[in-house]
Amino acid sequence: MFFAKLELERHPLGKDVTINWRARGIHPKPGVFYTDANSFKIIKRDIDAPRNYTRGGERTKQVAMYYYPINAGIFIEDKDSHEQMIVMNDRPQGGSAYKEGRIELMLHRLGTTTDQLGVNEGV
């Protein structure tokens, strides 16, 4: 069991606590992963797909944009070798696989700033 105490004074912009799994020997397409849609079907996610989020007329690239709701599981797949790495979770979490061969699930988010994607308050 891992315990950590996050002090807001040491991290004035907030802190994301994540757990990461790295696949060795699997080389999926970077930024492409699959998540469940409320445990009913699988949806392909591609972080390079066009988005309409702009800030002052410029496209923004923030890690928060790459997170999606995960209710039952997330996986990455190597199309050449037909191998997959699947992570199943027991509670709804945010997750992503925006780096090659790595799945990341959000455990806790301590935020003091806005992500500029809608509600203008800290997340």
C-alpha positions as CSV (number, residue, x, y, z in Angstrom):
1,M,0.0,0.0,0.0
2,F,1.3,3.4,-0.9
3,F,0.5,6.6,1.1
4,A,1.6,10.1,0.2
5,K,0.8,13.5,1.7
6,L,0.5,16.3,-0.8
7,E,1.0,19.7,0.6
8,L,-0.6,22.5,-1.5
9,E,2.1,25.0,-0.4
10,R,4.8,23.0,-2.2
11,H,2.7,22.6,-5.4
12,P,0.9,25.9,-6.0
13,L,-0.3,24.8,-9.4
14,G,-1.7,21.5,-8.2
15,K,-0.6,17.9,-8.5
16,D,-1.8,14.9,-10.4
17,V,-1.3,11.5,-8.8
18,T,-1.3,8.7,-11.3
19,I,-0.5,5.0,-11.6
20,N,1.3,3.9,-14.8
21,W,1.8,0.6,-16.5
22,R,4.4,0.2,-19.2
23,A,4.2,-2.5,-21.8
24,R,7.5,-4.1,-22.8
25,G,7.7,-5.6,-26.3
26,I,4.4,-4.1,-27.4
27,H,4.7,-1.2,-29.8
28,P,1.2,0.3,-30.3
29,K,0.6,3.3,-32.4
30,P,1.5,6.3,-30.2
31,G,-1.6,8.1,-28.9
32,V,-4.1,5.4,-29.9
33,F,-5.9,3.5,-27.2
34,Y,-9.3,2.0,-26.4
35,T,-11.6,2.7,-23.5
36,D,-15.0,1.3,-22.5
37,A,-18.1,3.4,-23.0
38,N,-19.9,3.0,-19.7
39,S,-19.1,-0.7,-19.8
40,F,-21.3,-1.3,-22.9
41,K,-18.8,-1.0,-25.8
42,I,-15.2,-0.2,-26.7
43,I,-14.3,3.2,-28.2
44,K,-11.1,4.0,-30.1
45,R,-9.4,7.1,-28.8
46,D,-6.8,9.0,-30.8
47,I,-5.1,12.0,-29.2
48,D,-4.1,13.3,-32.6
49,A,-7.7,13.6,-33.8
50,P,-8.8,17.2,-34.4
51,R,-10.4,19.0,-31.5
52,N,-12.2,22.3,-31.3
53,Y,-10.6,23.5,-28.1
54,T,-9.0,26.8,-28.6
55,R,-7.6,29.5,-26.3
56,G,-7.3,32.9,-27.8
57,G,-7.5,31.5,-31.4
58,E,-4.6,29.0,-30.7
59,R,-4.9,25.3,-30.3
60,T,-3.9,24.2,-26.7
61,K,-2.2,21.0,-25.9
62,Q,-2.7,20.0,-22.3
63,V,-2.4,16.6,-20.7
64,A,-5.9,17.0,-19.3
65,M,-7.2,16.9,-22.9
66,Y,-6.0,13.3,-23.3
67,Y,-7.8,11.9,-20.3
68,Y,-11.1,10.0,-20.8
69,P,-13.5,8.4,-18.4
70,I,-12.7,4.7,-17.7
71,N,-15.5,2.7,-16.1
72,A,-14.3,-0.9,-16.7
73,G,-11.0,-0.9,-18.6
74,I,-8.5,0.6,-21.0
75,F,-6.2,-1.1,-23.4
76,I,-3.5,-0.6,-26.0
77,E,-2.9,-2.9,-29.0
78,D,0.0,-3.7,-31.3
79,K,-1.6,-4.2,-34.7
80,D,1.5,-6.0,-36.1
81,S,1.9,-8.7,-33.4
82,H,-1.8,-8.7,-32.3
83,E,-0.8,-8.3,-28.7
84,Q,-2.7,-6.2,-26.2
85,M,-2.2,-4.8,-22.7
86,I,-5.4,-4.4,-20.8
87,V,-5.9,-2.7,-17.4
88,M,-9.3,-3.3,-15.7
89,N,-10.3,-1.0,-12.9
90,D,-12.9,-1.4,-10.1
91,R,-14.1,2.2,-10.0
92,P,-14.6,5.0,-12.4
93,Q,-11.4,6.9,-13.1
94,G,-9.8,9.1,-15.7
95,G,-7.3,7.4,-17.9
96,S,-5.1,7.8,-21.0
97,A,-2.3,6.2,-23.0
98,Y,-0.9,9.3,-24.6
99,K,2.7,8.0,-24.4
100,E,3.8,5.0,-26.4
101,G,3.4,1.7,-24.6
102,R,2.1,3.3,-21.4
103,I,-1.3,3.2,-19.7
104,E,-2.0,5.8,-17.1
105,L,-4.9,6.0,-14.6
106,M,-5.6,9.1,-12.4
107,L,-5.7,8.3,-8.7
108,H,-6.1,11.8,-7.3
109,R,-6.0,15.3,-8.7
110,L,-5.3,18.3,-6.5
111,G,-5.8,21.3,-8.7
112,T,-5.8,25.0,-8.1
113,T,-5.9,26.3,-11.6
114,T,-8.4,26.0,-14.5
115,D,-7.7,23.7,-17.5
116,Q,-9.2,26.3,-19.8
117,L,-11.6,23.8,-21.2
118,G,-15.0,25.1,-19.9
119,V,-15.7,25.9,-16.3
120,N,-13.5,28.7,-15.2
121,E,-12.5,27.3,-11.8
122,G,-9.9,25.0,-10.4
123,V,-10.2,21.3,-11.0
